[in-house]
């Protein structure tokens, strides 16, 4: 169990998040909560911010003529939300994200869908070049409110060992 509070003074506590390298165990699954309901406005903003000009994401008439009959949430937005949902469990104490692989968009996502995520620890090893860190690989699944898997991906994170994180060097 990860400690989520730290005593910072007499009768004074600070909430903490994340896991150090030592806290990960291969096979553990972390259910990331709360869920996140995506909106049409957020999707439109995301497409504008990222210069995604495909009308399937923001043109209702265009989307109505497609097999989906309504605008789709942009897949990079779906991925970004699922990664974000996993941060407090998986990468809050990361030094760096080293890579994402096997990204699969397996079911369409629409405005009004609520996403939930979970990550399974696939592997971990000590870093050969950074004694204060280790590498952790997880597989994250994103599901909608109907329990359909909408996205899956693997990512590898360089995670600080206990006593070597930024929080260990500052009063955070």
Contact map, one row per residue, 1 for C-alpha under 8 A:
1110000000000000000000100000000000000000000000000000000000000000000000000000000000000000000000000000000000000000000000000000000000000000000000000000000000000000000000000000
1111000000000000011000100000000000000000000000000000000000000000000000000000000000000000000000000000000000000000000000000000000000000000000000000000000000000000000000000000
1111110000000001000000000000000000000000000000000000000000000000000000000000000000000000000000000000000000000000000000000000000000000000000000000000000000000000000000000000
0111110000000011100000000000000000000000000000000000000000000000000000000000000000000000000000000000000000000000000000000000000000000000000000000000000000000000000000000000
0011111000001111000000000000000000000000000000000000000000000000000000000000000000000000000000000000000000000000000000000000000000000000000000000000000000000000000000000000
0011111100001111000000000000000000000000000000000000000000000000000000000000000000000000000000000000000000000000000000000000000000000000000000000000000000000000000000000000
0000111111111100000000000000000000000000000000000000000000000000000000000000000000000000000000000000000000000000000000000000000000000000000000000000000000000000000000000000
0000011111011100000000000000000000000000000000000000000000000000000000000000000000000000000000000000000000000000000000000000000000000000000000000000000000000000000000000000
0000001111111000000000000000000000000000000000000000000000000000000000000000000000000000000000000000000000000000000000000000000000000000000000000000000000000000000000000000
0000001111110000000000000000000000000000000000000000000000000000000000000000000000000000000000000000000000000000000000000000000000000000000000000000000000000000000000000000
0000001011111000000000000000000000000000000000000000000000000000000000000000000000000000000000000000000000000000000000000000000000000000000000000000000000000000000000000000
0000001111111100000000000000000000000000000000000000000000000000000000000000000000000000000000000000000000000000000000000000000000000000000000000000000000000000000000000000
0000111110111110000000000000000000000000000000000000000000000000000000000000000000000000000000000000000000000000000000000000000000000000000000000000000000000000000000000000
0000111100011111000000000000000000000000000000000000000000000000000000000000000000000000000000000000000000000000000000000000000000000000000000000000000000000000000000000000
0001110000001111100000000000000000000000000000000000000000000000000000000000000000000000000000000000000000000000000000000000000000000000000000000000000000000000000000000000
0011110000000111110000000000000000000000000000000000000000000000000000000000000000000000000000000000000000000000000000000000000000000000000000000000000000000000000000000000
0001000000000011111000000000000000000000000000000000000000000000000000000000000000000001100110000000000000000000000000000000000000000000000000000000000000000000000000000000
0100000000000001111100000000000000000000000000000000000000000000000000000000000000000011111110000000000000000000000000000000000000000000000000000000000000000000000000000000
0100000000000000111111110000000000000000000000000000000000000000000000000000000000000000111110000000000000000000000000000000000000000000000000000000000000000000000000000000
0000000000000000011111110000000000000000000000000000000000000000000000000000000000000000000010000000000000000000000000000000000000000000000000000000000000000011110000000000
0000000000000000001111110000000000000000000000000000000000000000000000000000000000000000000000000000000000000000000000000000000000001111000000000000000000000011110000000000
0000000000000000001111111000000000000000000000000000000000000000000000000000000000000000000000000000000000000000000000000000000000000000000000000000000000000000110000000000
1100000000000000001111111000000000000000000000000000000000000000000000000000000000000000000000000000000000000000000000000000000000000000000000000000000000000000000000000000
0000000000000000001111111101000000000000000000000000000000000000000000000000000000000000000000000000000000000000000000001001000000000001000000000000000000000000000000000000
0000000000000000000001111111000000000000000000000000000000000000000000000000000000000000000000000000000000000000000000001011000000000000000000000000000000000000000000000000
0000000000000000000000011111000000000000000000000000000000000000000000000000000000000000000000000000000000000000000000011111000000000000000000000000000000000000000000000000
0000000000000000000000001111100000000000000000000000000000000000000000000000000000000000000000000000000000000000000000011100000000000000000000000000000000000000000000000000
0000000000000000000000011111110000000000000000000000000000000000000000000000000000000000000000000000000000000000000000011000000000000000000000000000000000000000000000000000
0000000000000000000000000011111000000000000000000000000000000000000000000000000000000000000000000000000000000000000001111000000000000000000000000000000000000000000000000000
0000000000000000000000000001111100000000000000000000000000000000000000000000000000000000100000000000000000000000000001110000000000000000000000000000000000000000000000000000
0000000000000000000000000000111110000000000000000000000000000000000000000000000000000000000000000000000000000000000011100000000000000000000000000000000000000000000000000000
0000000000000000000000000000011111100000000000000000000000000000000000000000000000001100100000000000000000000000000111100000000000000000000000000000000000000000000000000000
0000000000000000000000000000001111100000000000000000000000000000000000000000000000001000000000000000000000000000000110000000000000000000000000000000000000000000000000000000
0000000000000000000000000000000111110000000000000000000000000000000000000000000000001000000000000000000000000000000100000000000000000000000000000000000000000000000000000000
0000000000000000000000000000000111111000000000000000000000000000000000000000000000001000000000000000000000000000011110000000000000000000000000000000000000000000000000000000
0000000000000000000000000000000001111100000000000000000000000000000000000000000010000000000000000000000000000000011100000000000000000000000000000000000000000000000000000000
0000000000000000000000000000000000111110000000000000000000000000000000000000000000000000000000000000000000000011111000000000000000000000000000000000000000000000000000000000
0000000000000000000000000000000000011111011000000000000000000000000000000000000000000000000000000000000000000111111000000000000000000000000000000000000000000000000000000000
0000000000000000000000000000000000001111111000000000000000000000000000000000000000000000000000000000000000000011100000000000000000000000000000000000000000000000000000000000
0000000000000000000000000000000000000111111100000000000000000000000000001000000000000000000000000000000000000011000000000000000000000000000000000000000000000000000000000000
0000000000000000000000000000000000000011111110000000000000000000000000000000000000000000000000000000000000000000000000000000000000000000000000000000000000000000000000000000
0000000000000000000000000000000000000111111111000000000000000000000000000000000000000000000000000000000000000000000000000000000000000000000000000000000000000000000000000000
0000000000000000000000000000000000000111111111100000000011000000000000001100100000000000000000000000000000000010000000000000000000000000000000000000000000000000000000000000
0000000000000000000000000000000000000001111111110000000011000000000000000000000000000000000000000000000000000000000000000000000000000000000000000000000000000000000000000000
0000000000000000000000000000000000000000111111111000000000000000000000000000000000000000000000000000000000000000000000000000000000000000000000000000000000000000000000000000
0000000000000000000000000000000000000000011111111100000000000000000000000100100000000000000000000000000000000000000000000000000000000000000000000000000000000000000000000000
0000000000000000000000000000000000000000001111111111100011000000000000000100000000000000000000000000000000000000000000000000000000000000000000000000000000000000000000000000
0000000000000000000000000000000000000000000111111111100000000000000000000000000000000000000000000000000000000000000000000000000000000000000000000000000000000000000000000000
0000000000000000000000000000000000000000000011111111000000000000000000000000000000000000000000000000000000000000000000000000000000000000000000000000000000000000000000000000
0000000000000000000000000000000000000000000001111111000000000000000000000000000000000000000000000000000000000000000000000000000000000000000000000000000000000000000000000000
0000000000000000000000000000000000000000000000111111100000000000000000000000000000000000000000000000000000000000000000000000000000000000000000000000000000000000000000000000
0000000000000000000000000000000000000000000000111111110000000000000000000000000000000000000000000000000000000000000000000000000000000000000000000000000000000000000000000000
0000000000000000000000000000000000000000000000110011111000000000000000000000000000000000000000000000000000000000000000000000000000000000000000000000000000000000000000000000
0000000000000000000000000000000000000000000000000001111111000000000000000000000000000000000000000000000000000000000000000000000000000000000000000000000000000000000000000000
0000000000000000000000000000000000000000000000000000111111100110000000000000000000000000000000000000000000000000000000000000000000000000000000000000000000000000000000000000
0000000000000000000000000000000000000000000000000000011111110110010001110000000000000000000000000000000000000000000000000000000000000000000000000000000000000000000000000000
0000000000000000000000000000000000000000001100100000011111100010000000111100000000000000000000000000000000000000000000000000000000000000000000000000000000000000000000000000
0000000000000000000000000000000000000000001100100000011111110000000000110000000000000000000000000000000000000000000000000000000000000000000000000000000000000000000000000000
0000000000000000000000000000000000000000000000000000001111111110000000100000000000000000000000000000000000000000000000000000000000000000000000000000000000000000000000000000
0000000000000000000000000000000000000000000000000000000101111111000001100000000000000000000000000000000000000000000000000000000000000000000000000000000000000000000000000000
0000000000000000000000000000000000000000000000000000000000111111100000000000000000000000000000000000000000000000000000000000000000000000000000000000000000000000000000000000
0000000000000000000000000000000000000000000000000000001100111111110000000000000000000000000000000000000000000000000000000000000000000000000000000000000000000000000000000000
0000000000000000000000000000000000000000000000000000001110111111111111110000000000000000000000000000000000000000000000000000000000000000000000000000000000000000000000000000
0000000000000000000000000000000000000000000000000000000000011111111111100000000000000000000000000000000000000000000000000000000000000000000000000000000000000000000000000000
0000000000000000000000000000000000000000000000000000000000001111111110000000000000000000000000000000000000000000000000000000000000000000000000000000000000000000000000000000
0000000000000000000000000000000000000000000000000000000100000111111111000000000000000000000000000000000000000000000000000000000000000000000000000000000000000000000000000000
0000000000000000000000000000000000000000000000000000000000000011111110000000000000000000000000000000000000000000000000000000000000000000000000000000000000000000000000000000
0000000000000000000000000000000000000000000000000000000000000011111111110000000000000000000000000000000000000000000000000000000000000000000000000000000000000000000000000000
0000000000000000000000000000000000000000000000000000000000000011111111100000000000000000000000000000000000000000000000000000000000000000000000000000000000000000000000000000
0000000000000000000000000000000000000000000000000000000100010011010111110000000000000000000000000000000000000100000000000000000000000000000000000000000000000000000000000000
0000000000000000000000000000000000000000000000000000000111110011000111111000000000000000000000000000000000000110000000000000000000000000000000000000000000000000000000000000
0000000000000000000000000000000000000000000000000000000111000010000101111100000000000000000000000000000000011110000000000000000000000000000000000000000000000000000000000000
0000000000000000000000000000000000000001001000000000000010000000000000111110110000000000000000000000000000011110000000000000000000000000000000000000000000000000000000000000
0000000000000000000000000000000000000000001001100000000010000000000000011111110000000000000000000000000000000000000000000000000000000000000000000000000000000000000000000000
0000000000000000000000000000000000000000000000000000000000000000000000001111111000000000000000000000000010000000000000000000000000000000000000000000000000000000000000000000
0000000000000000000000000000000000000000000000000000000000000000000000000111111100000000000000000000000000000000000000000000000000000000000000000000000000000000000000000000
0000000000000000000000000000000000000000001001000000000000000000000000001111111110000000000000000000000000000000000000000000000000000000000000000000000000000000000000000000
0000000000000000000000000000000000000000000000000000000000000000000000001111111111000000000000000000000000001000000000000000000000000000000000000000001000000000000000000000
0000000000000000000000000000000000000000000000000000000000000000000000000011111111100000000000000000000000000000000000000000000000000000000000000000001000000000000000000000
0000000000000000000000000000000000000000000000000000000000000000000000000001111111110000000000000000000000000000000000000000000000000000000000000000000000000000000000000000
0000000000000000000000000000000000010000000000000000000000000000000000000000111111111000000000000000000000000000000000000000000000000000000000000000000000000000000000000000
0000000000000000000000000000000000000000000000000000000000000000000000000000011111111100000000000000000000000000001110000000000000000000000101000000000000000000000000000000
0000000000000000000000000000000000000000000000000000000000000000000000000000001111111110000000000000000000000000000000000000000000000000000000000000000000000000000000000000
0000000000000000000000000000000000000000000000000000000000000000000000000000000111111110000000000000000000000000000000000000000000000000000000000000000000000000000000000000
0000000000000000000000000000000111100000000000000000000000000000000000000000000011111111000000000000000000000000000010000000000000000000000000000000000000000000000000000000
0000000000000000000000000000000100000000000000000000000000000000000000000000000001111111111000000000000000000000000011100000000000000000000000000000000000000000000000000000
0000000000000000010000000000000000000000000000000000000000000000000000000000000000111111111100000000000000000000000000000000000000000000000000000000000000000000000000000000
0000000000000000110000000000000000000000000000000000000000000000000000000000000000001111111100000000000000000000000000000000000000000000000000000000000000000000000000000000
0000000000000000111000000000010100000000000000000000000000000000000000000000000000000111111100000000000000000000000000000000000000000000000000000000000000000000000000000000
0000000000000000011000000000000000000000000000000000000000000000000000000000000000000111111110000000000000000000000000100000000000000000000000000000000000000000000000000000
0000000000000000011000000000000000000000000000000000000000000000000000000000000000000111111111000000000000000000000000000000000000000000000000000000000000001010000000000000
0000000000000000111000000000000000000000000000000000000000000000000000000000000000000011111111000000000000000000000000000000000000000000000000000000000000000000000000000000
0000000000000000111100000000000000000000000000000000000000000000000000000000000000000000011111100000000000000000000000000000000000000000000000000000000000000011000011000000
0000000000000000000000000000000000000000000000000000000000000000000000000000000000000000001111111000000000000000000000000000000000000000000000000000000000001111000000000000
0000000000000000000000000000000000000000000000000000000000000000000000000000000000000000000011111000000000000000000000000000000000000000000000000000000000001111000000000000
0000000000000000000000000000000000000000000000000000000000000000000000000000000000000000000001111100000000000000000000000000000000000000000000000000000000001110000000000000
0000000000000000000000000000000000000000000000000000000000000000000000000000000000000000000001111110000000000000000000000000000000000000000000000000000000111100000000000000
0000000000000000000000000000000000000000000000000000000000000000000000000000000000000000000000011111000000000000000000000000000000000000000000000000000000111100000000000000
0000000000000000000000000000000000000000000000000000000000000000000000000000000000000000000000001111100000000000000000000000000000000000000000000000000000111000000000000000
0000000000000000000000000000000000000000000000000000000000000000000000000000000000000000000000000111111000000000000000000000000000000000000000000000000011110000000000000000
0000000000000000000000000000000000000000000000000000000000000000000000000000000000000000000000000011111000000000000000000000000000000000000000000000000011100000000000000000
0000000000000000000000000000000000000000000000000000000000000000000000000000000000000000000000000001111100000000000000000000000000000000000000000000000111000000000000000000
0000000000000000000000000000000000000000000000000000000000000000000000000000000000000000000000000001111110000000000000000000000000000000000000000000001111000000000000000000
0000000000000000000000000000000000000000000000000000000000000000000000000000000000000000000000000000011111000000000000000000000000000000000000000000001110000000000000000000
0000000000000000000000000000000000000000000000000000000000000000000000000010000000000000000000000000001111110000000000000000000000000000000000000000011100000000000000000000
0000000000000000000000000000000000000000000000000000000000000000000000000000000000000000000000000000000111110000000000000000000000000000000000000000111100000000000000000000
0000000000000000000000000000000000000000000000000000000000000000000000000000000000000000000000000000000011111000000000000000000000000000000000000001111000000000000000000000
0000000000000000000000000000000000000000000000000000000000000000000000011000000000000000000000000000000011111100000000000000000000000000000000000000010000000000000000000000
0000000000000000000000000000000000000000000000000000000000000000000000011000010000000000000000000000000000111110100000000000000000000000000000010000010000000000000000000000
0000000000000000000000000000000000000100000000000000000000000000000001111000000000000000000000000000000000011111100000000000000000000000000000000000000000000000000000000000
0000000000000000000000000000000000001111001000000000000000000000000000111000000000000000000000000000000000001111100000000000000000000000000000000000000000000000000000000000
0000000000000000000000000000000000001111000000000000000000000000000000000000000000000000000000000000000000000111110000000000000000000000000000000000000000000000000000000000
0000000000000000000000000000000000001110000000000000000000000000000000000000000000000000000000000000000000001111111000000000000000000000000000011000000000000000000000000000
0000000000000000000000000000000000111100000000000000000000000000000000000000000000000000000000000000000000000001111100000000000000000000000000011000000000000000000000000000
0000000000000000000000000000000000111100000000000000000000000000000000000000000001000000000000000000000000000000111110000000000000000000000001111000000000000000000000000000
0000000000000000000000000000000111110000000000000000000000000000000000000000000001000000000000000000000000000000011111000000000000000000000001111000000000000000000000000000
0000000000000000000000000000001110100000000000000000000000000000000000000000000001001100000000000000000000000000001111100000000000000000000111100000000000000000000000000000
0000000000000000000000000000111100000000000000000000000000000000000000000000000000000100000000000000000000000000000111110000000000000000000111000000000000000000000000000000
0000000000000000000000000000111100000000000000000000000000000000000000000000000000000100010000000000000000000000000011111000000000000000011110000000000000000000000000000000
0000000000000000000000000111110000000000000000000000000000000000000000000000000000000000000000000000000000000000000001111100000000000000011100000000000000000000000000000000
0000000000000000000000011111100000000000000000000000000000000000000000000000000000000000000000000000000000000000000000111111000000000001111000000000000000000000000000000000
0000000000000000000000000110000000000000000000000000000000000000000000000000000000000000000000000000000000000000000000011111000000000001111000000000000000000000000000000000
0000000000000000000000001100000000000000000000000000000000000000000000000000000000000000000000000000000000000000000000001111100000000001110000000000000000000000000000000000
0000000000000000000000011100000000000000000000000000000000000000000000000000000000000000000000000000000000000000000000001111110000000111100000000000000000000000000000000000
0000000000000000000000000000000000000000000000000000000000000000000000000000000000000000000000000000000000000000000000000011111000000111000000000000000000000000000000000000
0000000000000000000000000000000000000000000000000000000000000000000000000000000000000000000000000000000000000000000000000001111100101110000000000000000000000000000000000000
0000000000000000000000000000000000000000000000000000000000000000000000000000000000000000000000000000000000000000000000000000111111111110000000000000000000000100000000000000
0000000000000000000000000000000000000000000000000000000000000000000000000000000000000000000000000000000000000000000000000000011111100000000000000000000000000000000000000000
0000000000000000000000000000000000000000000000000000000000000000000000000000000000000000000000000000000000000000000000000000001111100000000000000000000000000000000000000000
0000000000000000000000000000000000000000000000000000000000000000000000000000000000000000000000000000000000000000000000000000001111111100000000000000000000000000000000000000
0000000000000000000000000000000000000000000000000000000000000000000000000000000000000000000000000000000000000000000000000000011111111100000000000000000000000000000000000000
0000000000000000000000000000000000000000000000000000000000000000000000000000000000000000000000000000000000000000000000000000001001111100000000000000000000000001110100000000
0000000000000000000010000000000000000000000000000000000000000000000000000000000000000000000000000000000000000000000000000000011001111110000000000000000000000111100100000000
0000000000000000000010000000000000000000000000000000000000000000000000000000000000000000000000000000000000000000000000000001111001111111000000000000000000000111100000000000
0000000000000000000010000000000000000000000000000000000000000000000000000000000000000000000000000000000000000000000000000001111000001111100000000000000000011110000000000000
0000000000000000000010010000000000000000000000000000000000000000000000000000000000000000000000000000000000000000000000001111100000000111110000000000000000011110000000000000
0000000000000000000000000000000000000000000000000000000000000000000000000000000000000000000000000000000000000000000000001111000000000011111000000000000001111000000000000000
0000000000000000000000000000000000000000000000000000000000000000000000000000000000000000000000000000000000000000000000111110000000000001111100000000000001110000000000000000
0000000000000000000000000000000000000000000000000000000000000000000000000000000000000000000000000000000000000000000000111100000000000000111110000000000111100000000000000000
0000000000000000000000000000000000000000000000000000000000000000000000000000000001000000000000000000000000000000000011110000000000000000011111000000000111000000000000000000
0000000000000000000000000000000000000000000000000000000000000000000000000000000000000000000000000000000000000000000011100000000000000000001111100000111110000000000000000000
0000000000000000000000000000000000000000000000000000000000000000000000000000000001000000000000000000000000000000001111000000000000000000000111110000111100000000000000000000
0000000000000000000000000000000000000000000000000000000000000000000000000000000000000000000000000000000000000000001110000000000000000000000011111111111000000000000000000000
0000000000000000000000000000000000000000000000000000000000000000000000000000000000000000000000000000000000001000111100000000000000000000000001111111110000000000000000000000
0000000000000000000000000000000000000000000000000000000000000000000000000000000000000000000000000000000000000000111100000000000000000000000000111111000000000000000000000000
0000000000000000000000000000000000000000000000000000000000000000000000000000000000000000000000000000000000000000000000000000000000000000000000111111000000000000000000000000
0000000000000000000000000000000000000000000000000000000000000000000000000000000000000000000000000000000000000000000000000000000000000000000000111111100000000000000000000000
0000000000000000000000000000000000000000000000000000000000000000000000000000000000000000000000000000000000100000000000000000000000000000000000111111110000000000000000000000
0000000000000000000000000000000000000000000000000000000000000000000000000000000000000000000000000000000001100000000000000000000000000000000011110011111100000000000000000000
0000000000000000000000000000000000000000000000000000000000000000000000000000000000000000000000000000000011111000000000000000000000000000000011110001111100000000000000000000
0000000000000000000000000000000000000000000000000000000000000000000000000000011000000000000000000000001111100000000000000000000000000000000011100000111110000000000000000000
0000000000000000000000000000000000000000000000000000000000000000000000000000000000000000000000000000011111000000000000000000000000000000001111000000111111000000000000000000
0000000000000000000000000000000000000000000000000000000000000000000000000000000000000000000000000001111100000000000000000000000000000000001110000000001111100000000000000000
0000000000000000000000000000000000000000000000000000000000000000000000000000000000000000000000000001111000000000000000000000000000000000111100000000000111110000000000000000
0000000000000000000000000000000000000000000000000000000000000000000000000000000000000000000000001111100000000000000000000000000000000000111000000000000011111000000000000000
0000000000000000000000000000000000000000000000000000000000000000000000000000000000000000000000001111000000000000000000000000000000000011110000000000000001111100000000000000
0000000000000000000000000000000000000000000000000000000000000000000000000000000000000000001001111110000000000000000000000000000000000011100000000000000000111110000000000000
0000000000000000000000000000000000000000000000000000000000000000000000000000000000000000000001111100000000000000000000000000001000001111000000000000000000011111000000000000
0000000000000000000110000000000000000000000000000000000000000000000000000000000000000000001011110000000000000000000000000000000000001111000000000000000000001111100000000000
0000000000000000000110000000000000000000000000000000000000000000000000000000000000000000000011100000000000000000000000000000000000011100000000000000000000000111110110000000
0000000000000000000111000000000000000000000000000000000000000000000000000000000000000000000000000000000000000000000000000000000000011100000000000000000000000011111110000000
0000000000000000000111000000000000000000000000000000000000000000000000000000000000000000000000000000000000000000000000000000000000010000000000000000000000000001111110000000
0000000000000000000000000000000000000000000000000000000000000000000000000000000000000000000000000000000000000000000000000000000000000000000000000000000000000000111110010000
0000000000000000000000000000000000000000000000000000000000000000000000000000000000000000000000000000000000000000000000000000000000011000000000000000000000000001111111011000
0000000000000000000000000000000000000000000000000000000000000000000000000000000000000000000010000000000000000000000000000000000000000000000000000000000000000001111111111000
0000000000000000000000000000000000000000000000000000000000000000000000000000000000000000000010000000000000000000000000000000000000000000000000000000000000000000000111111100
0000000000000000000000000000000000000000000000000000000000000000000000000000000000000000000000000000000000000000000000000000000000000000000000000000000000000000000011111111
0000000000000000000000000000000000000000000000000000000000000000000000000000000000000000000000000000000000000000000000000000000000000000000000000000000000000000001111111110
0000000000000000000000000000000000000000000000000000000000000000000000000000000000000000000000000000000000000000000000000000000000000000000000000000000000000000000111111110
0000000000000000000000000000000000000000000000000000000000000000000000000000000000000000000000000000000000000000000000000000000000000000000000000000000000000000000001111111
0000000000000000000000000000000000000000000000000000000000000000000000000000000000000000000000000000000000000000000000000000000000000000000000000000000000000000000000111111
0000000000000000000000000000000000000000000000000000000000000000000000000000000000000000000000000000000000000000000000000000000000000000000000000000000000000000000000100111
